[in-house]
Amino acid sequence: MRLATVAHAAGTSAAVLHEGTWRALPAADLSALLAAVPPRQTAEQAGAVLGDAVPVLPLPAPGKVICCGLNYADHIRETGRELPRYPTLFPKYADTLTGPEADIVLPRGLQVDWEAELAVVVGATLRHADRATALAGIAGYTVANDVSVRDWQYRTLEWFQGKAWDASTPVGPVVVTPDEIDPTAGLEVICRVNGEEVQRDTTKTLVFDSADLLAYISAFTVLRPGDLVLTGTPGGVGVARDPKRFLADGDVVETEIPGIGTLRNTVRFTD
């Protein structure tokens, strides 16, 4: 099942894709829908056809956005680190997120980098969950890019200030339910800049998979329906290259996970 928040002539709506057509669900967006309706019941709520629908940011109001860094073996090695015993986690805010086709607008002069990622959408309240409970509590998967401001990220040992710039993390275009895709079987995670492939890996090589992360996080903070967990980026980021490479004004960043979809975001720098 493919779910989305779509924009149409009358506003926005949560929607489900049925036989190639978006059909309205009884909420203004997926954040509101998941808070009210268990994921497995969403298809039963399908209503009017939305012929002019365009997917936008699927989860505009997550209560929590938690990200995992250093979670692909090759990316860990390119940073010169050993494989971790525990996940490296940091938070974002809902304000950090933006849509699948939105421009990424940031001040000129920053060192801006790409980070293609699989994101997990929480579908149940999880508190002290074991792995099986966490796996059953996944509503679906979507695409994200943890666009990072490296010169701010490395000002201190804490990454937060380089990771939480407003409207800098594109997510979408849809949420695909676990009955259709299985990251443990291997989903490709791909990033292209101006058509040039800069990242490609498979979720088979994650050190901590989706269920591991949700179970671990739920040990110290409750996760609720509509929360978002980003699972980390593969190798190939710009800051690890020699020479380092950062995004320029007008660069088009495509983030793709086959089976889910593609984000297409243009970087815009302002004075």
C-alpha positions as CSV (number, residue, x, y, z in Angstrom):
1,M,0.0,0.0,0.0
2,R,1.3,3.5,-0.9
3,L,0.2,6.4,1.3
4,A,0.9,10.1,0.9
5,T,-0.1,13.6,1.8
6,V,-1.3,15.2,-1.4
7,A,-2.0,18.7,-2.5
8,H,-5.1,19.3,-4.6
9,A,-7.5,22.0,-5.6
10,A,-9.3,22.0,-2.2
11,G,-6.2,21.9,0.0
12,T,-4.3,18.8,1.3
13,S,-5.4,15.3,2.2
14,A,-4.0,12.0,3.3
15,A,-4.4,9.7,0.4
16,V,-4.0,6.1,-0.6
17,L,-3.0,5.0,-4.2
18,H,-5.6,2.7,-5.6
19,E,-5.3,1.3,-9.2
20,G,-3.1,4.3,-10.2
21,T,-5.4,6.9,-8.6
22,W,-5.1,8.8,-5.4
23,R,-8.2,8.4,-3.1
24,A,-8.8,10.6,-0.1
25,L,-8.4,9.4,3.4
26,P,-10.2,11.1,6.4
27,A,-7.4,13.5,7.5
28,A,-5.6,16.5,6.2
29,D,-2.3,14.7,6.1
30,L,-0.6,11.4,7.1
31,S,0.6,12.8,10.5
32,A,-3.1,13.3,11.5
33,L,-4.2,10.1,9.9
34,L,-1.7,7.9,11.7
35,A,-2.5,9.5,15.0
36,A,-6.1,8.4,14.6
37,V,-6.2,5.3,12.5
38,P,-4.0,2.1,12.7
39,P,-2.0,1.8,9.4
40,R,-3.6,-1.5,8.5
41,Q,-7.1,0.1,8.5
42,T,-6.3,3.1,6.3
43,A,-7.3,1.4,3.0
44,E,-10.8,0.8,4.4
45,Q,-11.2,4.6,4.8
46,A,-10.6,5.4,1.2
47,G,-13.0,8.0,-0.2
48,A,-13.2,10.3,-3.2
49,V,-10.9,10.2,-6.1
50,L,-8.4,13.1,-6.1
51,G,-7.6,13.5,-9.8
52,D,-5.3,16.5,-9.5
53,A,-3.3,15.2,-6.5
54,V,0.4,15.9,-6.1
55,P,2.4,14.3,-3.3
56,V,3.9,16.8,-0.8
57,L,5.7,16.3,2.5
58,P,4.0,13.1,3.8
59,L,4.5,13.7,7.5
60,P,4.3,17.4,8.3
61,A,3.9,17.1,12.0
62,P,5.9,14.2,13.5
63,G,6.2,14.4,17.3
64,K,9.8,13.1,17.0
65,V,12.3,12.9,14.2
66,I,15.3,10.8,15.3
67,C,18.3,10.1,13.0
68,C,21.0,7.5,13.1
69,G,24.5,8.4,11.9
70,L,27.3,6.0,10.9
71,N,25.1,3.0,10.1
72,Y,26.5,1.7,6.8
73,A,29.7,-0.2,7.1
74,D,31.4,1.5,4.1
75,H,30.4,5.0,5.4
76,I,31.8,4.2,8.8
77,R,35.1,3.0,7.3
78,E,35.4,6.2,5.1
79,T,35.2,8.2,8.3
80,G,38.1,6.2,9.8
81,R,35.9,4.7,12.6
82,E,35.3,1.2,13.9
83,L,31.9,-0.5,13.6
84,P,29.8,0.8,16.6
85,R,28.3,-1.3,19.4
86,Y,25.4,1.1,19.8
87,P,23.6,3.5,17.3
88,T,24.8,7.1,17.1
89,L,21.6,9.1,17.4
90,F,20.7,12.8,17.0
91,P,17.3,14.6,16.8
92,K,15.7,16.9,14.2
93,Y,12.5,18.9,14.5
94,A,9.4,18.9,12.2
95,D,10.6,22.3,11.0
96,T,13.6,20.6,9.5
97,L,11.5,18.6,7.0
98,T,10.5,19.7,3.5
99,G,8.7,18.2,0.5
100,P,9.9,15.8,-2.2
101,E,10.2,18.5,-4.9
102,A,10.8,21.5,-2.7
103,D,13.9,23.8,-3.1
104,I,16.4,23.6,-0.3
105,V,17.0,27.3,0.6
106,L,20.0,28.1,2.8
107,P,22.3,31.1,3.4
108,R,25.2,31.5,1.0
109,G,28.7,30.3,2.1
110,L,27.7,27.1,3.9
111,Q,29.3,23.7,3.3
112,V,26.2,21.8,2.4
113,D,26.4,18.0,1.8
114,W,24.1,15.2,0.7
115,E,23.0,12.1,2.7
116,A,20.5,9.7,1.1
117,E,18.6,7.7,3.6
118,L,15.8,5.2,4.2
119,A,13.3,6.6,6.7
120,V,11.0,4.5,8.9
121,V,7.5,5.7,9.8
122,V,6.3,4.6,13.2
123,G,2.8,3.1,13.3
124,A,2.2,2.2,16.9
125,T,3.1,3.4,20.4
126,L,6.4,1.8,21.3
127,R,7.8,1.9,24.8
128,H,10.5,-0.5,25.9
129,A,9.8,-2.6,22.8
130,D,11.6,-5.7,21.9
131,R,12.6,-6.3,18.3
132,A,9.5,-8.2,17.3
133,T,7.2,-5.6,18.8
134,A,9.2,-2.8,17.1
135,L,9.0,-4.6,13.7
136,A,5.2,-5.0,14.1
137,G,5.0,-1.3,14.9
138,I,6.4,0.0,11.6
139,A,3.7,1.8,9.5
140,G,6.0,2.0,6.4
141,Y,9.1,3.4,4.8
142,T,9.9,6.5,2.9
143,V,12.9,8.3,1.3
144,A,14.8,11.1,3.0
145,N,18.0,13.1,2.5
146,D,19.7,14.3,5.7
147,V,21.2,17.4,4.0
148,S,24.0,18.5,6.4
149,V,25.7,21.8,6.9
150,R,29.2,20.4,7.6
151,D,31.0,23.6,8.8
152,W,28.3,24.0,11.5
153,Q,28.2,20.3,12.2
154,Y,31.9,20.1,13.0
155,R,32.1,23.3,15.1
156,T,31.7,21.0,18.2
157,L,31.6,17.3,18.9
158,E,27.8,17.5,18.9
159,W,26.3,17.3,15.4
160,F,22.9,18.8,16.1
161,Q,23.7,22.4,14.9
162,G,24.6,21.1,11.4
163,K,21.7,18.8,11.1
164,A,18.6,20.8,12.0
165,W,18.4,23.7,9.6
166,D,14.8,24.7,8.8
167,A,13.3,23.1,5.6
168,S,16.5,21.3,4.7
169,T,15.6,17.6,5.0
170,P,13.4,16.4,2.1
171,V,11.1,13.5,2.7
172,G,8.7,11.5,0.5
173,P,7.2,11.2,-1.9
174,V,5.2,8.4,-0.5
175,V,5.1,6.0,2.5
176,V,5.1,2.3,1.4
177,T,3.8,-0.2,3.9
178,P,5.8,-3.2,5.1
179,D,3.7,-5.7,3.2
180,E,5.2,-4.4,-0.1
181,I,8.9,-3.8,0.8
182,D,11.4,-5.4,3.2
183,P,14.6,-3.4,3.9
184,T,16.2,-6.5,5.4
185,A,16.0,-8.2,2.0
186,G,17.9,-5.2,0.5
187,L,16.6,-1.8,-0.8
188,E,19.0,0.3,-2.9
189,V,19.7,3.8,-1.6
190,I,20.9,6.1,-4.3
191,C,21.9,9.8,-4.5
192,R,22.6,11.8,-7.7
193,V,23.8,15.3,-8.0
194,N,23.1,16.9,-11.3
195,G,22.6,13.4,-12.7
196,E,25.9,12.1,-11.4
197,E,25.6,9.2,-9.1
198,V,27.4,9.9,-5.8
199,Q,25.9,7.3,-3.5
200,R,24.6,3.7,-3.9
201,D,24.3,1.0,-1.4
202,T,21.8,-1.5,-0.1
203,T,20.0,-1.6,3.2
204,K,21.3,-5.2,3.6
205,T,24.6,-3.6,4.9
206,L,23.0,-1.5,7.7
207,V,24.7,-2.2,11.0
208,F,21.4,-1.5,12.9
209,D,18.2,-2.2,10.9
210,S,14.8,-0.6,11.2
211,A,13.5,-2.8,14.0
212,D,16.8,-2.6,15.9
213,L,16.7,1.2,15.9
214,L,13.0,1.5,17.0
215,A,13.6,-1.0,19.8
216,Y,16.7,0.8,21.0
217,I,15.2,4.3,20.8
218,S,12.0,3.1,22.6
219,A,14.1,2.1,25.6
220,F,14.7,5.7,26.5
221,T,11.9,7.7,24.8
222,V,8.4,6.7,23.7
223,L,7.7,6.5,19.9
224,R,4.2,7.3,18.7
225,P,2.4,6.9,15.4
226,G,3.7,9.3,12.8
227,D,7.2,9.6,14.3
228,L,10.1,9.4,11.9
229,V,13.4,7.5,12.2
230,L,16.1,8.1,9.6
231,T,18.4,5.1,9.4
232,G,21.7,6.6,8.2
233,T,23.5,7.2,4.9
234,P,25.8,5.1,2.8
235,G,29.3,6.0,1.8
236,G,30.0,8.7,-0.9
237,V,29.2,11.9,1.0
238,G,31.0,15.0,-0.1
239,V,32.9,15.7,3.1
240,A,34.7,12.4,2.9
241,R,36.0,12.9,-0.7
242,D,39.5,14.1,-1.6
243,P,39.1,17.0,-2.3
244,K,36.0,17.6,-0.3
245,R,32.9,18.4,-2.4
246,F,29.9,20.4,-1.4
247,L,26.6,21.4,-3.0
248,A,26.5,24.6,-5.1
249,D,23.7,27.0,-5.9
250,G,21.4,25.4,-8.5
251,D,22.5,21.8,-7.9
252,V,19.8,19.3,-8.3
253,V,19.9,16.5,-5.7
254,E,17.9,13.3,-6.5
255,T,17.5,10.7,-3.7
256,E,16.0,7.4,-4.9
257,I,15.0,4.2,-3.3
258,P,13.5,1.9,-5.9
259,G,10.1,0.6,-4.7
260,I,9.4,3.8,-2.9
261,G,10.2,6.7,-5.1
262,T,12.5,9.7,-5.8
263,L,13.1,13.1,-4.3
264,R,14.2,15.9,-6.6
265,N,15.4,19.0,-4.8
266,T,17.2,22.0,-6.0
267,V,19.7,23.8,-3.8
268,R,19.2,27.6,-3.6
269,F,21.6,29.9,-1.7
270,T,20.5,33.3,-0.6
271,D,22.4,36.3,0.7
